[in-house]
Amino acid sequence: MVSTWVPRSSIVVEMNGNELPTHLPILDRNNYDAWCIEMKVIFGMQDVLESVMIGLQELEKDAGEAQKGMFRKSKKMDYKALFLIHQCVDPQNFAKIASTTSTKQAWDTLAKVYAGSDKWKRVKMQTLKRQFELLQMNKKEGMAKYLNRVQNLSNQMMACGEILKDQDLVEKVLRTLSSRFDYVVVAIRESKEFAEMKLDELQCSLEAHKRRIKERETNRSSEQALLAQSGKRLKNGSKSSKGKVKPKNHKSKGTRDDGTDDSSADESNHDYSGSQLR
């Protein structure tokens, strides 16, 4: 009899003393690699990872009571792991594993559907490697967004069996950053921590560098605004000074600077000239 898929909207299950969250990873046709990583963590938390990876060992016909007791315990753990898988797939994937009777059988069935054969894995790995080689940071792309792209692609490669070290990812990021990070790349390479630097540590260094650049640009903009404002004030001040005309000292007609009458001076000069003629 094939069981039916039941929606898990608010299921909380306590297994081995650990309470499972309500929001479990759900397998669909687009997230198999990420789903596998999350499920292995859940299996490890519930102590059933061995049942998934190795499978349940068959009980021998002449097994003693102790062996039968161990088998019943292992069988119970296997059912727990199978229950977890049932809770973490969508209806389409549940139909693929509904007839399986063990965790390993259900796990391997999903692996064949999504991971494919070894030949398919090799083809996929070649495609991912090519994408990794061509990966570059776009000019307008944010640092966090680019590092997420690098991390997601590396996770897909590792899911296919590729071994990537932290240093490989750090080197990849430093080689493909945009030109605005050139001098900080040089500083990071020359630091003592570079040989053991991890991707998250690199992200912290780059984010700190980004904040410093932003602060400098903000300070520079403020200084330029102050200089522009000061220059405008000086310019307005010089214009106002040029517009003021000094008042002329207008003399009244017939008056000299010493206050004497010009007409009397002319008469004296005339008398003097007449005396000389005589």
VOKE-160743 format. One record per residue: x, y, z of N, C-alpha, C in turn; residue in three letters. Coordinates in steps of 0.05 Angstrom, whole numbers, padded with zeros to 5 digits, always signed. Layout:
BEGIN
XYZXYZXYZALA/...
//
This chain:
BEGIN
+00017-00024+00000+00000+00000+00000+00018+00025+00000MET/+00012+00043-00018+00028+00068-00020+00015+00089-00003VAL/+00032+00100+00015+00021+00122+00032+00020+00148+00017SER/+00004+00166+00028+00000+00192+00015+00016+00213+00029THR/+00023+00233+00014+00039+00255+00025+00021+00274+00041TRP/+00031+00281+00065+00016+00298+00083+00031+00324+00086VAL/+00017+00347+00082+00031+00373+00085+00041+00378+00114PRO/+00064+00391+00116+00077+00396+00142+00076+00426+00148ARG/+00053+00436+00154+00051+00465+00159+00061+00473+00186SER/+00055+00457+00206+00062+00465+00234+00070+00440+00250SER/+00086+00422+00239+00093+00398+00253+00118+00403+00269ILE/+00117+00397+00295+00141+00398+00312+00144+00371+00325VAL/+00167+00359+00319+00172+00331+00328+00196+00331+00346VAL/+00195+00317+00368+00218+00314+00386+00229+00286+00381GLU/+00255+00285+00372+00268+00260+00366+00295+00260+00381MET/+00299+00239+00395+00324+00236+00411+00330+00259+00429ASN/+00308+00271+00440+00312+00293+00458+00315+00320+00444GLY/+00315+00321+00417+00318+00345+00402+00292+00352+00388ASN/+00283+00377+00392+00259+00385+00379+00265+00396+00351GLU/+00252+00386+00331+00256+00395+00304+00240+00421+00299LEU/+00251+00439+00283+00237+00464+00277+00213+00459+00259PRO/+00195+00478+00258+00172+00475+00240+00180+00479+00211THR/+00199+00495+00205+00207+00501+00177+00231+00484+00170HIS/+00226+00462+00158+00247+00444+00148+00253+00449+00119LEU/+00277+00442+00109+00283+00446+00081+00266+00427+00064PRO/+00253+00437+00043+00236+00421+00026+00249+00417-00001ILE/+00252+00393-00009+00265+00387-00035+00245+00393-00058LEU/+00255+00408-00078+00240+00411-00103+00259+00405-00125ASP/+00252+00411-00149+00268+00403-00172+00292+00422-00177ARG/+00294+00443-00161+00315+00463-00166+00336+00465-00143ASN/+00332+00452-00121+00350+00457-00098+00362+00432-00086ASN/+00367+00411-00102+00376+00386-00092+00403+00388-00077TYR/+00422+00403-00088+00449+00405-00075+00447+00418-00048ASP/+00433+00440-00046+00430+00454-00020+00414+00437-00001ALA/+00394+00423-00011+00377+00406+00006+00394+00383+00018TRP/+00412+00372+00003+00429+00350+00013+00446+00360+00036CYS/+00457+00383+00033+00475+00394+00054+00459+00399+00080ILE/+00435+00410+00078+00418+00415+00101+00409+00389+00114GLU/+00402+00370+00098+00391+00345+00108+00413+00329+00123MET/+00437+00330+00114+00459+00316+00128+00464+00328+00155LYS/+00460+00354+00158+00463+00367+00184+00440+00357+00202VAL/+00416+00356+00192+00393+00346+00208+00397+00317+00216ILE/+00406+00301+00197+00411+00272+00203+00432+00270+00225PHE/+00453+00286+00224+00474+00285+00244+00463+00293+00271GLY/+00446+00314+00272+00435+00324+00297+00417+00302+00310MET/+00404+00285+00294+00387+00265+00304+00400+00237+00306GLN/+00427+00237+00301+00442+00212+00304+00433+00190+00285ASP/+00424+00197+00261+00415+00177+00242+00430+00179+00215VAL/+00452+00194+00215+00467+00197+00190+00478+00171+00180LEU/+00487+00154+00198+00498+00128+00191+00477+00111+00177GLU/+00452+00112+00186+00431+00097+00173+00426+00106+00144SER/+00430+00132+00139+00425+00143+00112+00448+00135+00094VAL/+00473+00138+00103+00496+00134+00086+00503+00105+00083MET/+00501+00089+00104+00510+00061+00103+00486+00043+00099ILE/+00464+00049+00111+00440+00032+00108+00437+00013+00132GLY/+00415-00001+00132+00409-00019+00154+00420-00047+00147LEU/+00435-00058+00165+00446-00084+00161+00425-00106+00167GLN/+00424-00125+00149+00404-00147+00152+00411-00164+00175GLU/+00390-00174+00188+00394-00192+00212+00399-00220+00202LEU/+00419-00232+00214+00425-00260+00207+00404-00279+00218GLU/+00401-00302+00205+00381-00321+00214+00386-00333+00241LYS/+00411-00337+00247+00418-00350+00273+00427-00329+00293ASP/+00416-00304+00291+00424-00283+00309+00413-00288+00337ALA/+00429-00279+00357+00420-00283+00384+00403-00259+00393GLY/+00394-00261+00418+00377-00241+00429+00390-00213+00429GLU/+00416-00212+00435+00430-00186+00436+00431-00174+00408ALA/+00436-00191+00388+00437-00181+00360+00409-00172+00351GLN/+00389-00186+00359+00362-00178+00352+00354-00152+00365LYS/+00363-00148+00390+00357-00123+00403+00371-00099+00389GLY/+00396-00103+00381+00411-00083+00366+00398-00077+00339MET/+00387-00098+00326+00374-00094+00300+00348-00078+00303PHE/+00333-00084+00325+00308-00069+00329+00314-00039+00334ARG/+00336-00034+00349+00344-00006+00354+00352+00008+00328LYS/+00368-00007+00311+00377+00005+00286+00353+00009+00267SER/+00334-00010+00268+00310-00007+00251+00294+00018+00259LYS/+00292+00022+00285+00278+00045+00295+00291+00071+00286LYS/+00318+00072+00287+00333+00096+00278+00329+00100+00248MET/+00327+00078+00233+00323+00080+00204+00296+00092+00198ASP/+00276+00084+00213+00249+00095+00209+00248+00125+00215TYR/+00263+00133+00235+00265+00161+00242+00277+00177+00219LYS/+00298+00166+00207+00311+00180+00185+00293+00181+00161ALA/+00278+00159+00156+00259+00158+00133+00236+00178+00138LEU/+00228+00180+00163+00207+00200+00170+00217+00228+00163PHE/+00242+00234+00170+00253+00260+00164+00253+00266+00134LEU/+00260+00247+00119+00260+00251+00089+00232+00256+00079ILE/+00213+00241+00090+00185+00245+00081+00176+00274+00088HIS/+00185+00284+00110+00177+00311+00118+00191+00333+00102GLN/+00211+00326+00087+00228+00346+00074+00228+00344+00044CYS/+00207+00334+00032+00204+00333+00003+00177+00344-00005VAL/+00174+00354-00029+00149+00363-00039+00132+00339-00049ASP/+00107+00343-00056+00090+00320-00065+00102+00305-00088PRO/+00114+00318-00108+00125+00305-00131+00148+00286-00123GLN/+00165+00295-00105+00187+00278-00097+00178+00256-00077ASN/+00158+00262-00062+00147+00241-00044+00137+00218-00061PHE/+00125+00223-00083+00115+00201-00100+00137+00184-00110ALA/+00161+00195-00113+00184+00179-00123+00195+00160-00102LYS/+00191+00167-00076+00203+00150-00055+00181+00137-00038ILE/+00156+00140-00045+00135+00129-00028+00136+00099-00024ALA/+00146+00085-00044+00147+00056-00042+00173+00045-00030SER/+00191+00062-00022+00216+00053-00010+00211+00045+00019THR/+00227+00026+00029+00223+00016+00056+00246+00022+00075THR/+00267+00035+00065+00290+00042+00082+00300+00070+00074SER/+00314+00082+00093+00325+00109+00088+00344+00109+00065THR/+00363+00091+00065+00383+00090+00043+00370+00087+00016LYS/+00350+00070+00015+00336+00066-00011+00323+00092-00020GLN/+00310+00106-00002+00298+00131-00009+00319+00152-00017ALA/+00340+00153-00002+00362+00173-00007+00375+00167-00034TRP/+00381+00142-00040+00393+00135-00066+00375+00140-00089ASP/+00349+00136-00085+00330+00141-00106+00330+00171-00114THR/+00329+00188-00095+00330+00217-00100+00357+00225-00113LEU/+00378+00212-00104+00405+00218-00115+00406+00211-00145ALA/+00394+00188-00152+00394+00180-00181+00378+00200-00198LYS/+00356+00210-00186+00339+00228-00201+00353+00255-00206VAL/+00366+00265-00185+00377+00292-00187+00407+00293-00192TYR/+00422+00275-00179+00451+00276-00183+00459+00262-00208ALA/+00444+00242-00217+00450+00228-00242+00473+00208-00239GLY/+00482+00199-00262+00504+00180-00264+00531+00194-00260SER/+00552+00178-00258+00579+00189-00256+00586+00205-00281ASP/+00578+00196-00304+00583+00211-00329+00570+00238-00328LYS/+00545+00238-00319+00530+00264-00318+00543+00282-00298TRP/+00554+00271-00276+00567+00288-00256+00593+00300-00267LYS/+00607+00285-00284+00632+00296-00296+00625+00318-00315ARG/+00604+00315-00330+00596+00336-00349+00587+00361-00333VAL/+00572+00357-00312+00564+00380-00295+00588+00393-00282LYS/+00607+00377-00273+00631+00389-00261+00647+00406-00280MET/+00649+00397-00305+00663+00413-00325+00649+00440-00330GLN/+00623+00439-00331+00608+00464-00334+00612+00483-00311THR/+00611+00472-00287+00614+00488-00263+00642+00500-00261LEU/+00662+00484-00269+00690+00494-00268+00693+00517-00288LYS/+00681+00514-00312+00683+00535-00332+00670+00560-00321ARG/+00647+00558-00309+00633+00581-00297+00650+00594-00275GLN/+00664+00577-00260+00681+00587-00238+00705+00602-00249PHE/+00716+00592-00271+00739+00606-00283+00731+00633-00295GLU/+00707+00635-00306+00699+00660-00319+00685+00679-00300LEU/+00682+00671-00275+00667+00688-00256+00683+00713-00251LEU/+00670+00736-00254+00682+00763-00249+00662+00780-00234GLN/+00673+00799-00219+00656+00818-00205+00647+00840-00225MET/+00622+00845-00227+00612+00867-00244+00618+00894-00232ASN/+00619+00914-00249+00627+00941-00240+00608+00952-00219LYS/+00582+00948-00223+00563+00959-00205+00553+00939-00184LYS/+00566+00916-00182+00557+00895-00164+00567+00900-00136GLU/+00551+00894-00116+00559+00898-00088+00577+00875-00080GLY/+00593+00880-00059+00612+00861-00049+00598+00836-00039MET/+00577+00839-00022+00563+00816-00011+00550+00799-00032ALA/+00539+00812-00052+00526+00797-00074+00546+00780-00090LYS/+00569+00792-00095+00590+00777-00110+00601+00753-00094TYR/+00606+00758-00069+00616+00736-00052+00595+00713-00050LEU/+00570+00720-00049+00549+00700-00049+00549+00683-00075ASN/+00554+00697-00097+00556+00682-00123+00579+00662-00122ARG/+00602+00672-00112+00625+00654-00110+00620+00630-00092VAL/+00607+00636-00069+00601+00615-00049+00581+00595-00060GLN/+00560+00604-00074+00540+00586-00085+00552+00567-00106ASN/+00569+00579-00123+00581+00563-00144+00600+00543-00133LEU/+00615+00551-00113+00634+00532-00100+00619+00509-00086SER/+00596+00515-00074+00581+00495-00061+00571+00474-00081ASN/+00562+00483-00105+00553+00464-00126+00576+00447-00135GLN/+00600+00458-00137+00623+00442-00145+00631+00421-00124MET/+00630+00429-00099+00636+00410-00078+00615+00389-00075MET/+00590+00395-00082+00569+00375-00082+00574+00353-00103ALA/+00588+00361-00124+00595+00342-00145+00621+00327-00140CYS/+00634+00333-00118+00658+00319-00111+00684+00335-00113GLY/+00682+00360-00122+00706+00377-00124+00715+00386-00096GLU/+00742+00386-00093+00753+00395-00067+00764+00423-00071ILE/+00752+00442-00056+00761+00470-00057+00769+00479-00030LEU/+00793+00489-00027+00803+00499-00002+00795+00529+00001LYS/+00796+00538+00026+00790+00566+00031+00809+00585+00016ASP/+00834+00577+00014+00854+00593+00000+00847+00596-00030GLN/+00836+00574-00041+00828+00575-00070+00806+00596-00074ASP/+00787+00597-00056+00765+00616-00058+00775+00645-00053LEU/+00793+00648-00034+00804+00675-00029+00819+00685-00053VAL/+00836+00668-00065+00851+00675-00088+00832+00683-00111GLU/+00811+00667-00115+00792+00673-00136+00780+00700-00133LYS/+00771+00706-00109+00758+00732-00104+00777+00755-00108VAL/+00802+00753-00098+00821+00774-00101+00829+00779-00131LEU/+00829+00758-00147+00836+00761-00175+00814+00774-00191ARG/+00790+00772-00182+00767+00780-00198+00752+00804-00187THR/+00763+00817-00167+00750+00841-00157+00752+00864-00177LEU/+00735+00883-00176+00736+00906-00194+00760+00923-00187SER/+00767+00942-00205+00791+00957-00202+00791+00976-00178SER/+00768+00982-00167+00767+01001-00144+00778+00988-00119ARG/+00783+00962-00120+00795+00948-00096+00824+00941-00101PHE/+00837+00952-00121+00864+00944-00128+00884+00947-00105ASP/+00884+00971-00092+00904+00976-00072+00899+00960-00046TYR/+00873+00954-00040+00868+00938-00016+00875+00909-00021VAL/+00874+00900-00046+00882+00873-00053+00912+00870-00048VAL/+00928+00890-00055+00957+00889-00050+00962+00888-00020VAL/+00947+00904-00005+00951+00904+00024+00944+00877+00037ALA/+00923+00865+00027+00915+00839+00038+00936+00817+00031ILE/+00946+00818+00007+00966+00797-00001+00992+00800+00015ARG/+00998+00824+00024+01023+00829+00039+01019+00825+00068GLU/+00995+00820+00078+00990+00817+00106+00999+00789+00115SER/+01004+00786+00141+01014+00761+00152+00991+00740+00152LYS/+00966+00749+00154+00944+00730+00156+00934+00720+00129GLU/+00947+00729+00108+00937+00721+00081+00938+00691+00076PHE/+00959+00678+00085+00963+00649+00079+00941+00632+00092ALA/+00929+00642+00114+00909+00627+00128+00882+00640+00128GLU/+00879+00659+00111+00854+00674+00110+00831+00658+00098MET/+00807+00660+00109+00783+00647+00099+00765+00667+00085LYS/+00745+00656+00072+00728+00673+00055+00713+00693+00072LEU/+00703+00685+00095+00688+00704+00112+00706+00726+00124ASP/+00731+00718+00130+00751+00738+00139+00757+00758+00117GLU/+00759+00748+00092+00764+00766+00070+00741+00785+00066LEU/+00717+00775+00069+00693+00793+00067+00694+00815+00088GLN/+00702+00808+00112+00703+00829+00133+00723+00850+00126CYS/+00747+00842+00115+00767+00861+00108+00758+00879+00085SER/+00745+00868+00066+00735+00883+00043+00712+00902+00051LEU/+00695+00893+00069+00673+00910+00078+00684+00934+00094GLU/+00705+00929+00110+00717+00951+00125+00730+00971+00106ALA/+00743+00961+00085+00755+00978+00065+00733+00995+00051HIS/+00711+00982+00045+00689+00996+00032+00678+01019+00050LYS/+00676+01013+00076+00666+01034+00094+00685+01057+00096ARG/+00711+01052+00096+00731+01073+00097+00730+01091+00072ARG/+00726+01078+00049+00724+01093+00024+00699+01111+00025ILE/+00677+01100+00035+00652+01116+00036+00655+01139+00055LYS/+00669+01135+00078+00673+01157+00097+00690+01179+00085GLU/+00711+01171+00070+00729+01190+00057+00714+01206+00036ARG/+00697+01193+00021+00682+01207+00000+00662+01226+00013GLU/+00650+01218+00035+00631+01236+00049+00646+01260+00060THR/+00669+01256+00072+00685+01279+00082+00694+01297+00060ASN/+00703+01285+00037+00712+01301+00015+00689+01318+00004ARG/+00665+01306+00002+00642+01321-00008+00635+01344+00011SER/+00637+01339+00037+00631+01361+00056+00651+01383+00053SER/+00677+01377+00051+00698+01397+00047+00694+01413+00022GLU/+00687+01399+00000+00682+01413-00025+00658+01432-00023GLN/+00638+01423-00008+00614+01440-00005+00621+01465+00011ALA/+00638+01462+00032+00646+01485+00048+00663+01504+00032LEU/+00682+01493+00016+00699+01510+00000+00682+01526-00021LEU/+00663+01512-00033+00646+01525-00053+00630+01548-00040ALA/+00620+01542-00016+00604+01563-00002+00621+01587+00006GLN/+00646+01581+00015+00664+01603+00022+00672+01620-00002SER/+00677+01606-00024+00684+01621-00049+00661+01638-00059GLY/+00637+01629-00055+00614+01644-00064+00611+01669-00047LYS/+00616+01666-00021+00614+01690-00003+00635+01711-00010ARG/+00660+01701-00016+00681+01720-00023+00674+01734-00049LEU/+00664+01720-00068+00656+01731-00094+00634+01752-00091LYS/+00615+01746-00074+00593+01766-00070+00604+01790-00055ASN/+00623+01787-00037+00635+01809-00023+00650+01828-00041GLY/+00665+01817-00060+00681+01834-00079+00662+01849-00097SER/+00640+01837-00105+00621+01851-00123+00609+01875-00108LYS/+00602+01871-00083+00589+01893-00068+00608+01916-00063SER/+00634+01910-00059+00654+01932-00055+00658+01947-00081SER/+00658+01934-00104+00660+01948-00130+00636+01966-00136LYS/+00614+01959-00126+00590+01974-00132+00588+02000-00117GLY/+00604+02004-00096+00603+02029-00080+00621+02050-00093LYS/+00610+02075-00099+00625+02098-00112+00632+02118-00091VAL/+00658+02126-00090+00667+02145-00070+00655+02173-00077LYS/+00644+02188-00058+00633+02214-00063+00654+02234-00070PRO/+00650+02251-00091+00668+02272-00100+00665+02296-00082LYS/+00687+02311-00078+00687+02336-00062+00681+02359-00080ASN/+00655+02366-00084+00647+02387-00103+00653+02414-00090HIS/+00667+02431-00104+00672+02459-00095+00650+02477-00106LYS/+00644+02498-00089+00625+02518-00099+00640+02537-00116SER/+00627+02546-00137+00639+02564-00156+00648+02590-00143LYS/+00674+02597-00149+00685+02622-00139+00697+02619-00112GLY/+00700+02595-00102+00712+02590-00076+00736+02572-00078THR/+00758+02579-00065+00782+02563-00065+00781+02544-00042ARG/+00802+02528-00041+00804+02508-00020+00809+02521+00007ASP/+00822+02545+00008+00827+02558+00033+00804+02575+00043ASP/+00782+02576+00028+00759+02590+00037+00757+02618+00026GLY/+00778+02628+00013+00777+02656+00002+00762+02657-00024THR/+00752+02680-00030+00736+02684-00054+00754+02687-00078ASP/+00748+02671-00099+00764+02672-00123+00762+02699-00137ASP/+00739+02712-00134+00736+02738-00147+00754+02759-00136SER/+00758+02759-00109+00776+02779-00096+00804+02774-00104SER/+00811+02748-00108+00838+02742-00117+00843+02752-00145ALA/+00823+02751-00162+00826+02761-00189+00830+02791-00190ASP/+00815+02805-00172+00818+02834-00171+00845+02843-00162GLU/+00857+02829-00142+00884+02836-00133+00904+02831-00155SER/+00900+02809-00169+00918+02804-00191+00916+02825-00213ASN/+00893+02835-00218+00889+02855-00238+00902+02881-00230HIS/+00900+02889-00204+00913+02913-00194+00943+02911-00196ASP/+00953+02888-00190+00982+02884-00191+00992+02887-00220TYR/+00977+02876-00238+00985+02878-00267+00984+02906-00277SER/+00964+02922-00267+00962+02950-00275+00985+02966-00264GLY/+00994+02962-00240+01016+02976-00228+01042+02971-00244SER/+01045+02948-00253+01069+02941-00268+01069+02956-00295GLN/+01046+02960-00307+01045+02974-00333+01052+03003-00329LEU/+01044+03015-00306+01050+03043-00302+01080+03046-00298ARG/
//
